[in-house]
Amino acid sequence: MYTEVFPKLFIGIDVHKRQWSVSIFTANCHHKIFSQAPDPKALKSYLANPPAGQRFVQS
């Protein structure tokens, strides 16, 4: 039996008119913080290509 294990990633978004601050954490550590233009398509594009060995899950 083969089982894949992916760490859960938690994403926080600080929304402002001119830019968004996005924070990504796992249950154990901080992963990444970045700022981007307020563009939902750009954020979706980033989340569609997660770092190796990880997976973003919507809830």
N, C-alpha and C positions, 0 to 999 in steps of 0.2 A: 504494500500500500504506500502510495506517495502522497504526502501532505505538504502543501505550500503554507508557509507562515510569513505574513506581512505585518510589520508594525503599524498600529493605527496612527494616523497623522491628524492632528488637530490644527485647524486653520482659523486664525482671528483676523478680521479685516476692520481697520480703523478708516472709516469713510469720510472724506472731505470733498469739497467742491472741485478742487484742482488736482488732488492726487489721493491715492489709497495707500495705506501702509499695511502690508500683509505679513503676518507672523505665522510660521509653521513650527509646530512642536510635536514630539512624540510623547509617550507617557513618561519617558525617562529623561529626555533632554530637549534642549532648544535645537532646532534644525536650521532655520533660516529666517531672516527678516529682510524685506525689500519694499521699495516704493515703486508705484507704477501710476500711469495715467488712469483716470477713472473710466476704464473700458472693460466691461464684463467679458467681451470676446477675448481680450488679451489674457485675462485671468483664466478663463476656461482653457485657452490654448496651453498655458503653463501647466495647469493641473492635468491636462490630457497626456502630458509627457513627464511622469514622475521620475525622481531619481532612481537609479538602479536598485532593485531589490525592494522597492516600496510601491505602494498602491494607494491612491486617493479614493476614498469611499464616500459617497453622498449619503446624508441621512436627513 
